[in-house]
Amino acid sequence: MFEISPEGFSLGGRPLRLLSGALHYFRVLPEQWPHRLRMLRAMGLNTVETYVPWNLHEPRPGEYDFTGIADLDRFLHATREAGLYAIVRPSPYICAEWENGGLPWWLLADPDVRALRCRDEGYLARVERWYDRLVPIVAAHQATRGGNVLMVQVENEYGSYGTDTGYLEHLADGLRSRGIDVPLFTSDGPDDFFLTGGTAPGCLATVNFGGRPGEAFAGLARVRPDDPAMCMEFWCGWFDHWGAEHVVRDPRDAAAALAEILRAGASVNVYMAHGGTNFSTWAGANTKDPATGAHYLPTVTSYDYDAPIDERGGATEKFWAFREVLEEYAQAPLPEPEPPAPLLPPARIELTEALRLFDVLDAVAGEEVRAPVPPSFEELGLAHGLVLYTGGIPGPRQPYPLSVHGLADRAHVYVDGVHSGVLERDAAEELRDVAVPGPAVGLELLVESMGRVNYGAGLGDRKGVRRVLHTQQMLHGWRARPVELGHGTPERLPWDGGVPRGFEQAGRGPVFLRGTLEVDRPADGWLALPGGGKGYIWVNGFCLGRYWQSRGPQRTLYLPWPLLRAGRNEVVVLEVDADLGTLPTAVETCDAPELG
């Protein structure tokens, strides 16, 4: 029996210090889980912690996926086989720098859902349906049933969001009624308003921080004096945003903070022990002002996090510094770390075929929708990708500003078929001096979504365009074609109609490019796109994620070995900024990452 007292944790009547590390199964390919879990053991940890992202498992209402990278049951079996205890932090909300904080995009299109993360009846009804499917999987792995799951989180950092503590009690009751009988917990920042807003009766309160553990634990003790000290997220690194500098933390500084936590007698969860990758379109976003949701900051594809175990699974200087600290608390000699998979040799993958998006819309786009004002991505049933909005400006009239309101997140603008500029959320949302010399001009906006905000008041971030104005006049009468981007997108492309390299052909808009990677055997690598601007890359139909070479800081994408097969491998690139003259001619394999 796993028990909690003011003095700490115990299992089977014996004291147990939780030395945990965060590793998210959904950011690592299943074939790599065993290696990454053994690396946690080698660093000196006895427990692994993971979130559960609702939106990954229920991509559309009532449609569930627990296969492949989403196979939670298989992952929990792997944690036990690795000799680790487990802490599970299920939805509804996880933050985690993950798309919409783990909440499904389709909640934003559901007319019965009026509010998120509170006792809104429509929202809770969808949570109940999801818990009916999720909770039995977790319950089967509890320590009370012979498994290794010791604790389950009620909700994540709720004190950073709201004050409906009855909502937390409702979630706790829902977990209990579905068979969770191990201790429940909450996790929040150590300030009083975080803890008073985010804790729930009968649930262990834990705190999240990156430094000054004495102050954090003192803050916890003032609010919950009978709870043992545990840092549920010790932030040993940090994540990156597009256009910002790459964030790192000195290994010795992080190790000193870890040592201070442990000297205080506390348990800890290292966040992240191994970060992994935001594959496909799963990277989230933040805002400079969490209180208002202003100033949008999309997260990069890599979730390396400057963690002790890097994105490829290798031991870093921080790994060895942490191992030195953790060895003092180990019950037995630590196993030696295992090397990651071999690396691909440097190579150049020529992109020999091309298809322009606007030429193949019928193959890759959904049905056209007509509406008086531009429909949102959510109204179009689109999770992420592109929407081509087509309308017009009546005339004749003199030059006036063309402004786009509620742009989320970036738009290429075409006036009478001519590329006229790029607009960005929180940056340039207006083209100046757009004239209509004749009766009318055609207007097209190709809007691309980035990650939905995952933290603070910006949660529930809708994508698309709210309205378009020419001077003060709203433009009506729109057609919209959605193009979903994610795993499997290249399968819809009619390559038989592709043109060979030599991009002199007339055309406009984004370009799909294709090449072949030949390998003797599967191995790890990083892919770089010299000459590229912004877009997406797929290997054998699997979307590695977004690239943004023209902005950075990340310049390479991690290519895990399980995606490859001996012989020929298909590489497809979608260059969204082709109209800006950025068009890669090749993809290069590299033997080291460039994260900034």
C-alpha positions as CSV (number, residue, x, y, z in Angstrom):
1,M,0.0,0.0,0.0
2,F,1.3,3.4,-1.0
3,E,0.6,5.9,1.8
4,I,1.2,9.6,2.4
5,S,1.9,11.2,5.8
6,P,3.3,14.6,6.9
7,E,6.7,12.9,7.1
8,G,6.7,11.6,3.5
9,F,5.7,8.6,1.4
10,S,5.8,4.9,2.2
11,L,5.2,1.7,0.2
12,G,4.4,-1.5,2.0
13,G,5.2,0.2,5.3
14,R,8.7,1.2,4.2
15,P,9.7,4.8,3.5
16,L,9.9,5.7,-0.2
17,R,11.5,8.9,-1.6
18,L,10.0,9.6,-5.0
19,L,12.9,10.4,-7.4
20,S,10.9,10.9,-10.6
21,G,11.5,12.1,-14.0
22,A,9.1,13.4,-16.7
23,L,9.0,11.5,-20.0
24,H,6.0,11.9,-22.2
25,Y,5.1,8.8,-24.2
26,F,3.5,11.0,-26.9
27,R,6.8,12.8,-27.6
28,V,8.8,9.6,-28.1
29,L,8.2,6.8,-30.6
30,P,7.1,3.5,-28.9
31,E,10.2,1.6,-30.2
32,Q,12.3,4.1,-28.2
33,W,10.4,4.0,-24.9
34,P,12.5,1.1,-23.4
35,H,15.8,2.8,-24.0
36,R,14.6,6.2,-22.6
37,L,13.1,4.5,-19.5
38,R,16.4,2.7,-18.9
39,M,18.2,6.0,-19.2
40,L,16.0,7.4,-16.3
41,R,17.1,4.4,-14.2
42,A,20.7,5.0,-15.1
43,M,20.4,8.7,-14.0
44,G,19.3,7.5,-10.6
45,L,15.5,7.8,-10.8
46,N,13.0,5.3,-9.4
47,T,9.8,6.8,-10.9
48,V,8.6,8.1,-14.3
49,E,5.9,10.7,-14.7
50,T,3.7,11.4,-17.8
51,Y,0.8,13.5,-18.8
52,V,-2.1,12.1,-20.9
53,P,-3.2,14.5,-23.7
54,W,-6.9,14.2,-24.3
55,N,-6.7,15.7,-27.8
56,L,-4.2,13.1,-29.0
57,H,-6.5,10.3,-27.9
58,E,-9.9,11.8,-29.0
59,P,-9.0,13.7,-32.2
60,R,-12.7,13.9,-33.1
61,P,-15.7,13.6,-30.8
62,G,-16.2,10.0,-29.8
63,E,-13.3,8.7,-31.9
64,Y,-10.5,7.3,-29.8
65,D,-7.0,6.4,-30.6
66,F,-4.8,4.3,-28.2
67,T,-2.4,2.9,-30.8
68,G,1.2,3.6,-31.7
69,I,2.5,6.7,-30.0
70,A,-0.8,7.0,-28.3
71,D,-0.7,3.5,-26.7
72,L,-0.8,4.5,-23.0
73,D,-1.4,0.9,-21.8
74,R,1.8,-0.3,-23.6
75,F,3.8,2.6,-22.2
76,L,2.7,1.8,-18.6
77,H,3.7,-1.8,-19.1
78,A,7.1,-0.6,-20.4
79,T,7.6,1.6,-17.3
80,R,7.0,-1.4,-15.0
81,E,9.3,-3.6,-17.2
82,A,12.0,-0.9,-16.7
83,G,11.7,-1.2,-12.9
84,L,10.1,2.2,-12.4
85,Y,7.2,3.4,-10.4
86,A,4.8,5.7,-12.3
87,I,2.9,8.9,-11.7
88,V,0.1,9.6,-14.2
89,R,-1.2,13.1,-14.9
90,P,-4.3,12.7,-17.0
91,S,-6.4,15.4,-18.6
92,P,-8.6,17.3,-19.1
93,Y,-5.9,19.9,-19.1
94,I,-2.1,19.3,-19.1
95,C,-0.4,22.5,-20.3
96,A,2.9,20.8,-21.2
97,E,3.6,23.3,-24.1
98,W,1.2,21.0,-26.0
99,E,-1.5,22.1,-28.5
100,N,-4.4,23.7,-26.6
101,G,-3.0,22.4,-23.3
102,G,-4.3,18.9,-24.3
103,L,-7.9,20.0,-24.7
104,P,-9.4,18.9,-28.0
105,W,-9.9,21.6,-30.7
106,W,-13.4,20.5,-31.3
107,L,-14.5,21.7,-27.9
108,L,-14.2,25.2,-29.4
109,A,-16.7,24.3,-32.1
110,D,-19.2,22.6,-29.8
111,P,-22.2,25.0,-29.2
112,D,-23.0,23.2,-25.9
113,V,-19.6,24.0,-24.5
114,R,-19.7,27.6,-23.2
115,A,-16.5,27.5,-21.0
116,L,-13.5,25.4,-20.4
117,R,-12.0,24.1,-17.1
118,C,-15.0,24.8,-14.9
119,R,-18.4,23.4,-14.0
120,D,-19.9,24.2,-17.4
121,E,-22.4,21.4,-18.1
122,G,-21.5,21.0,-21.7
123,Y,-17.8,20.8,-21.0
124,L,-18.2,18.4,-18.1
125,A,-20.4,16.1,-20.2
126,R,-17.5,15.7,-22.7
127,V,-15.0,15.1,-19.9
128,E,-17.2,12.4,-18.4
129,R,-17.4,10.6,-21.8
130,W,-13.6,10.8,-22.1
131,Y,-13.0,9.6,-18.6
132,D,-15.2,6.6,-19.2
133,R,-12.7,5.6,-21.9
134,L,-9.5,6.7,-20.3
135,V,-9.6,6.0,-16.5
136,P,-10.0,2.2,-16.7
137,I,-6.7,2.0,-18.6
138,V,-4.9,3.9,-15.8
139,A,-6.8,2.1,-13.0
140,A,-5.6,-1.3,-14.2
141,H,-1.9,-0.3,-13.6
142,Q,-2.4,1.0,-10.1
143,A,-0.2,-0.3,-7.3
144,T,-3.3,-1.4,-5.5
145,R,-3.9,-3.9,-8.4
146,G,-0.4,-5.2,-8.6
147,G,0.8,-2.4,-11.0
148,N,3.3,0.4,-10.6
149,V,1.1,3.6,-10.7
150,L,1.4,5.3,-7.3
151,M,-0.4,8.6,-7.8
152,V,-2.8,10.3,-10.2
153,Q,-3.2,14.0,-10.8
154,V,-6.6,15.6,-10.6
155,E,-5.9,18.6,-12.9
156,N,-2.8,20.6,-13.8
157,E,-1.8,24.0,-12.3
158,Y,-5.4,25.0,-11.9
159,G,-4.4,27.9,-9.6
160,S,-2.8,29.5,-12.6
161,Y,-6.2,29.6,-14.4
162,G,-9.3,29.8,-12.2
163,T,-11.0,29.5,-8.8
164,D,-13.7,26.9,-9.4
165,T,-12.4,24.5,-6.8
166,G,-15.7,22.6,-7.1
167,Y,-14.6,21.7,-10.6
168,L,-11.5,20.0,-9.1
169,E,-13.7,18.2,-6.6
170,H,-15.9,17.0,-9.4
171,L,-12.9,15.7,-11.3
172,A,-11.6,13.9,-8.2
173,D,-15.0,12.3,-7.6
174,G,-15.0,11.2,-11.3
175,L,-11.6,9.5,-10.9
176,R,-12.6,7.8,-7.7
177,S,-15.9,6.6,-9.0
178,R,-14.2,5.0,-12.0
179,G,-11.7,3.0,-9.9
180,I,-8.8,5.2,-9.0
181,D,-7.9,4.3,-5.4
182,V,-4.2,5.4,-5.2
183,P,-3.6,8.9,-3.8
184,L,-4.8,11.9,-5.9
185,F,-2.8,15.1,-6.1
186,T,-2.7,18.6,-7.5
187,S,0.3,20.7,-8.6
188,D,0.7,24.4,-8.7
189,G,3.1,27.3,-8.3
190,P,4.2,28.0,-4.7
191,D,2.5,31.4,-4.3
192,D,-0.6,31.6,-2.1
193,F,-3.0,32.4,-4.8
194,F,-1.8,29.5,-6.9
195,L,-2.3,27.1,-4.0
196,T,-5.6,28.4,-2.7
197,G,-7.0,28.3,-6.2
198,G,-5.6,25.0,-7.3
199,T,-5.8,22.6,-4.4
200,A,-8.6,20.3,-3.5
201,P,-9.7,18.6,-0.2
202,G,-8.4,15.1,0.3
203,C,-5.8,15.5,-2.5
204,L,-2.1,15.9,-1.9
205,A,-0.8,19.4,-2.9
206,T,2.5,19.6,-4.6
207,V,4.5,22.6,-6.0
208,N,6.3,23.4,-9.3
209,F,9.4,25.6,-9.5
210,G,12.9,25.9,-11.0
211,G,14.8,27.3,-8.0
212,R,14.7,28.5,-4.4
213,P,13.2,25.3,-3.1
214,G,13.2,26.5,0.6
215,E,10.9,29.4,-0.2
216,A,8.6,27.1,-2.3
217,F,8.3,24.5,0.3
218,A,7.7,27.1,3.0
219,G,4.8,28.5,0.8
220,L,3.4,25.0,0.5
221,A,3.6,24.4,4.3
222,R,1.7,27.6,5.1
223,V,-1.3,26.5,3.0
224,R,-1.0,22.7,3.5
225,P,1.0,22.0,6.7
226,D,0.1,18.3,6.8
227,D,1.3,17.5,3.3
228,P,4.8,16.2,2.7
229,A,7.1,18.3,0.6
230,M,7.2,17.4,-3.1
231,C,8.2,19.3,-6.2
232,M,6.1,17.9,-9.0
233,E,7.9,19.9,-11.6
234,F,11.5,20.8,-11.0
235,W,12.2,22.9,-14.1
236,C,15.8,21.9,-15.0
237,G,15.6,23.5,-18.4
238,W,13.1,25.3,-20.6
239,F,11.3,25.3,-23.9
240,D,11.8,27.5,-27.0
241,H,9.6,29.8,-29.0
242,W,10.0,30.6,-32.7
243,G,11.9,33.8,-33.2
244,A,13.3,33.8,-29.6
245,E,16.7,32.7,-28.3
246,H,17.4,29.1,-27.4
247,V,17.1,28.6,-23.6
248,V,19.7,26.6,-21.7
249,R,20.5,26.2,-18.0
250,D,23.9,25.6,-16.6
251,P,24.2,21.9,-15.5
252,R,25.9,22.7,-12.2
253,D,23.3,25.3,-11.3
254,A,20.5,22.8,-12.0
255,A,22.3,20.1,-10.1
256,A,22.8,22.3,-7.1
257,A,19.0,23.1,-7.0
258,L,18.2,19.4,-7.2
259,A,20.6,18.7,-4.4
260,E,18.9,21.4,-2.3
261,I,15.5,19.8,-2.9
262,L,16.7,16.5,-1.7
263,R,18.6,17.8,1.3
264,A,15.3,19.3,2.4
265,G,13.9,15.7,2.6
266,A,11.5,16.3,-0.3
267,S,10.5,14.1,-3.2
268,V,11.0,15.4,-6.7
269,N,9.9,15.0,-10.3
270,V,12.6,16.3,-12.8
271,Y,10.8,18.2,-15.5
272,M,11.9,17.2,-18.1
273,A,14.1,14.2,-17.6
274,H,13.7,13.6,-21.3
275,G,11.8,16.0,-23.4
276,G,11.4,14.4,-26.8
277,T,9.7,16.1,-29.8
278,N,6.5,17.9,-30.7
279,F,5.8,15.9,-33.8
280,S,3.4,16.9,-36.5
281,T,1.3,20.0,-35.4
282,W,1.2,19.2,-31.7
283,A,3.5,22.0,-30.5
284,G,1.5,24.5,-28.4
285,A,2.0,28.3,-27.8
286,N,2.2,30.8,-25.1
287,T,1.5,34.5,-24.7
288,K,3.7,37.2,-23.2
289,D,0.9,38.1,-20.9
290,P,-0.9,35.0,-19.5
291,A,-3.4,37.3,-17.7
292,T,-4.8,38.8,-21.0
293,G,-3.6,36.3,-23.6
294,A,-1.8,39.0,-25.5
295,H,1.3,38.7,-27.7
296,Y,1.3,35.2,-29.2
297,L,4.5,33.0,-28.9
298,P,4.3,29.7,-30.8
299,T,6.5,26.8,-29.5
300,V,9.1,25.2,-31.7
301,T,9.0,21.5,-32.8
302,S,11.9,20.3,-30.6
303,Y,11.0,19.7,-27.0
304,D,14.6,18.9,-26.1
305,Y,14.1,21.3,-23.1
306,D,17.8,21.3,-22.3
307,A,16.9,18.1,-20.4
308,P,19.6,15.8,-18.9
309,I,18.6,13.2,-21.5
310,D,18.6,15.0,-24.9
311,E,16.1,14.7,-27.7
312,R,17.9,11.7,-29.2
313,G,18.2,9.9,-25.9
314,G,21.9,10.7,-25.2
315,A,23.4,11.5,-21.8
316,T,24.4,15.2,-21.5
317,E,26.6,17.0,-19.0
318,K,23.5,17.7,-17.0
319,F,22.7,13.9,-16.9
320,W,26.1,13.2,-15.3
321,A,25.7,16.2,-12.8
322,F,22.2,14.9,-11.8
323,R,23.5,11.3,-11.5
324,E,26.2,12.4,-9.1
325,V,23.5,14.0,-6.9
326,L,21.1,11.1,-7.1
327,E,23.6,8.4,-6.5
328,E,23.6,9.4,-2.8
329,Y,20.0,8.3,-2.6
330,A,20.1,5.2,-4.6
331,Q,19.2,1.9,-3.0
332,A,21.7,-0.1,-5.2
333,P,24.5,0.7,-7.7
334,L,23.2,2.6,-10.7
335,P,23.2,0.9,-14.1
336,E,25.4,2.5,-16.8
337,P,23.7,4.6,-19.4
338,E,23.1,3.1,-22.8
339,P,24.3,4.9,-26.0
340,P,21.5,6.0,-28.3
341,A,21.0,4.5,-31.8
342,P,23.7,4.9,-34.4
343,L,23.7,8.1,-36.6
344,L,23.0,8.4,-40.3
345,P,26.0,9.5,-42.3
346,P,25.8,13.0,-43.7
347,A,23.9,13.0,-47.0
348,R,22.1,15.3,-49.4
349,I,18.5,14.4,-50.4
350,E,17.7,16.0,-53.7
351,L,14.1,17.2,-54.0
352,T,13.4,16.2,-57.6
353,E,9.6,16.5,-57.8
354,A,7.3,19.4,-57.1
355,L,3.6,20.1,-56.9
356,R,2.1,23.5,-56.2
357,L,-0.6,23.5,-53.6
358,F,-3.1,25.6,-55.6
359,D,-2.8,23.1,-58.5
360,V,-3.8,20.1,-56.3
361,L,-6.4,21.6,-54.0
362,D,-9.0,19.2,-55.1
363,A,-6.8,16.3,-54.0
364,V,-5.8,17.7,-50.6
365,A,-8.5,20.1,-49.6
366,G,-11.9,19.6,-48.0
367,E,-15.2,20.7,-49.4
368,E,-15.6,24.4,-50.1
369,V,-17.7,26.3,-47.6
370,R,-19.5,29.5,-48.4
371,A,-20.3,32.1,-45.7
372,P,-21.0,35.8,-45.2
373,V,-17.9,36.1,-43.0
374,P,-14.8,33.9,-42.9
375,P,-15.5,30.7,-41.0
376,S,-13.0,29.6,-38.4
377,F,-10.8,26.5,-38.6
378,E,-13.0,25.0,-35.9
379,E,-16.2,25.7,-37.9
380,L,-14.6,24.1,-40.9
381,G,-13.8,20.9,-38.8
382,L,-10.1,21.6,-39.2
383,A,-7.6,20.8,-36.4
384,H,-4.5,22.4,-38.0
385,G,-3.2,23.3,-41.4
386,L,-4.2,25.9,-44.1
387,V,-7.4,27.5,-45.2
388,L,-7.7,29.4,-48.5
389,Y,-10.3,32.1,-48.0
390,T,-11.5,33.7,-51.2
391,G,-13.5,36.9,-51.5
392,G,-13.3,40.2,-53.3
393,I,-13.3,44.0,-52.9
394,P,-15.9,46.0,-54.9
395,G,-14.8,49.1,-56.8
396,P,-13.7,51.2,-58.4
397,R,-12.2,52.9,-55.4
398,Q,-9.0,54.7,-54.3
399,P,-6.2,53.0,-52.3
400,Y,-7.3,52.1,-48.7
401,P,-5.8,49.9,-46.0
402,L,-6.8,46.2,-46.1
403,S,-6.9,44.9,-42.5
404,V,-7.4,41.4,-41.1
405,H,-8.9,41.2,-37.6
406,G,-8.6,38.2,-35.4
407,L,-5.8,36.6,-37.6
408,A,-4.6,33.3,-36.2
409,D,-1.9,32.9,-37.1
410,R,-0.3,33.9,-40.4
411,A,-1.7,34.8,-43.8
412,H,-0.3,35.1,-47.4
413,V,-2.4,37.7,-49.2
414,Y,-3.1,37.7,-52.9
415,V,-4.8,40.6,-54.6
416,D,-6.1,39.8,-58.1
417,G,-3.9,36.7,-58.1
418,V,-0.7,38.6,-57.2
419,H,1.1,37.9,-54.0
420,S,0.9,41.1,-52.0
421,G,2.3,40.4,-48.6
422,V,2.4,38.3,-45.5
423,L,0.4,39.3,-42.4
424,E,1.1,37.9,-38.9
425,R,-0.8,37.8,-35.6
426,D,0.4,40.5,-33.2
427,A,2.7,41.9,-36.0
428,A,1.5,43.2,-39.4
429,E,-2.2,42.7,-39.7
430,E,-2.7,45.3,-42.4
431,L,-1.7,46.0,-46.0
432,R,-1.6,49.6,-47.0
433,D,-2.8,51.3,-50.2
434,V,-4.9,48.5,-51.7
435,A,-6.7,50.1,-54.7
436,V,-9.6,48.8,-56.9
437,P,-9.2,50.3,-60.3
438,G,-12.1,48.4,-61.9
439,P,-15.5,47.0,-60.8
440,A,-13.8,44.5,-58.4
441,V,-10.6,42.7,-57.5
442,G,-10.3,39.1,-56.2
443,L,-8.9,38.7,-52.7
444,E,-7.4,35.5,-51.3
445,L,-6.0,34.8,-47.8
446,L,-4.0,31.6,-47.3
447,V,-4.1,31.3,-43.5
448,E,-1.8,29.0,-41.6
449,S,-2.3,27.9,-38.0
450,M,0.4,27.4,-35.5
451,G,-0.1,25.9,-32.0
452,R,-3.1,26.8,-29.8
453,V,-2.2,28.6,-26.6
454,N,-1.6,26.1,-23.8
455,Y,-1.4,28.3,-20.7
456,G,-3.3,31.2,-19.1
457,A,-6.2,33.3,-20.3
458,G,-5.4,32.6,-23.9
459,L,-6.6,29.0,-23.6
460,G,-9.3,28.2,-26.2
461,D,-7.4,29.8,-29.0
462,R,-9.5,29.7,-32.2
463,K,-7.8,29.7,-35.6
464,G,-8.5,31.5,-38.9
465,V,-9.8,35.0,-39.5
466,R,-12.6,36.9,-37.7
467,R,-13.2,39.6,-40.3
468,V,-11.6,41.5,-43.2
469,L,-12.0,45.2,-43.8
470,H,-11.1,47.5,-46.7
471,T,-10.9,50.9,-44.9
472,Q,-13.7,50.7,-42.4
473,Q,-15.9,48.5,-44.5
474,M,-16.3,44.8,-43.7
475,L,-16.0,42.5,-46.7
476,H,-18.7,39.9,-47.1
477,G,-19.2,36.8,-49.2
478,W,-16.4,34.3,-48.6
479,R,-15.5,30.8,-49.8
480,A,-13.2,28.7,-47.7
481,R,-11.2,25.5,-48.5
482,P,-9.5,23.7,-45.6
483,V,-6.3,21.8,-46.0
484,E,-5.5,19.6,-43.0
485,L,-1.8,19.0,-42.4
486,G,-0.5,16.2,-40.3
487,H,0.5,12.5,-40.5
488,G,-0.5,11.1,-43.8
489,T,-0.9,14.3,-45.8
490,P,1.5,13.2,-48.6
491,E,-0.7,10.1,-49.3
492,R,-3.3,12.5,-50.8
493,L,-0.9,14.1,-53.3
494,P,-1.2,13.1,-57.0
495,W,2.5,12.8,-57.7
496,D,1.8,11.4,-61.2
497,G,1.0,15.0,-62.1
498,G,4.2,16.3,-60.5
499,V,6.8,18.3,-62.4
500,P,10.5,17.7,-62.3
501,R,12.8,20.1,-60.5
502,G,13.3,23.3,-62.3
503,F,11.0,25.7,-60.6
504,E,10.8,28.2,-63.4
505,Q,7.2,27.2,-64.2
506,A,4.6,29.8,-63.6
507,G,2.6,29.5,-60.5
508,R,2.1,30.8,-57.0
509,G,1.5,29.6,-53.5
510,P,3.1,26.9,-51.4
511,V,5.0,24.0,-53.0
512,F,5.2,20.3,-52.1
513,L,8.6,18.8,-52.9
514,R,9.7,15.2,-52.8
515,G,12.9,13.3,-52.7
516,T,14.3,9.9,-51.7
517,L,16.6,9.0,-48.7
518,E,18.5,5.8,-49.2
519,V,19.8,4.1,-46.1
520,D,21.5,0.8,-45.4
521,R,19.8,0.4,-42.1
522,P,17.6,2.6,-39.9
523,A,19.5,5.1,-37.8
524,D,18.9,8.4,-36.1
525,G,19.6,11.8,-37.7
526,W,18.7,15.4,-38.0
527,L,17.3,17.0,-41.1
528,A,18.2,20.5,-42.3
529,L,16.6,22.5,-45.1
530,P,19.2,25.0,-46.5
531,G,17.3,27.6,-48.6
532,G,14.0,26.8,-46.9
533,G,11.8,29.4,-45.3
534,K,8.8,28.0,-43.4
535,G,6.9,24.7,-43.7
536,Y,6.5,21.1,-42.8
537,I,8.5,17.9,-43.5
538,W,7.4,14.2,-43.7
539,V,9.4,11.0,-43.8
540,N,7.5,8.0,-45.0
541,G,4.2,9.8,-44.3
542,F,5.1,10.7,-40.7
543,C,5.1,14.4,-40.1
544,L,8.3,15.4,-38.2
545,G,6.9,18.8,-37.5
546,R,7.2,22.4,-38.5
547,Y,10.4,24.2,-39.6
548,W,11.0,27.9,-39.8
549,Q,14.5,28.3,-41.1
550,S,14.0,32.0,-41.7
551,R,13.2,32.7,-38.1
552,G,14.8,30.0,-35.8
553,P,16.1,29.3,-33.3
554,Q,15.7,25.7,-34.3
555,R,17.3,24.9,-37.6
556,T,17.2,21.0,-37.7
557,L,14.5,18.5,-37.1
558,Y,15.1,15.2,-35.3
559,L,14.6,12.1,-37.4
560,P,14.1,9.0,-35.2
561,W,15.4,5.7,-36.5
562,P,12.0,3.8,-36.2
563,L,10.6,5.9,-39.1
564,L,13.1,4.6,-41.6
565,R,13.5,1.3,-43.4
566,A,16.4,-0.2,-45.2
567,G,16.5,1.0,-48.8
568,R,14.3,3.9,-50.2
569,N,12.5,6.3,-47.9
570,E,10.2,9.1,-49.1
571,V,10.9,12.6,-47.9
572,V,8.2,15.3,-48.6
573,V,8.5,19.0,-47.8
574,L,5.8,21.6,-47.9
575,E,7.4,25.1,-48.3
576,V,4.7,27.5,-47.3
577,D,6.8,30.6,-48.1
578,A,7.5,29.8,-51.7
579,D,6.1,33.2,-52.8
580,L,8.8,34.8,-50.7
581,G,11.5,33.1,-52.8
582,T,12.4,30.5,-50.2
583,L,12.4,27.1,-51.9
584,P,14.8,24.4,-50.7
585,T,16.5,22.3,-53.4
586,A,17.5,19.5,-51.1
587,V,17.3,18.2,-47.5
588,E,20.5,17.4,-45.7
589,T,21.1,14.8,-43.0
590,C,23.2,16.1,-40.2
591,D,25.1,14.3,-37.3
592,A,24.3,17.0,-34.7
593,P,21.3,19.2,-33.9
594,E,21.1,22.9,-34.4
595,L,18.6,24.2,-31.8
596,G,20.0,27.8,-31.6
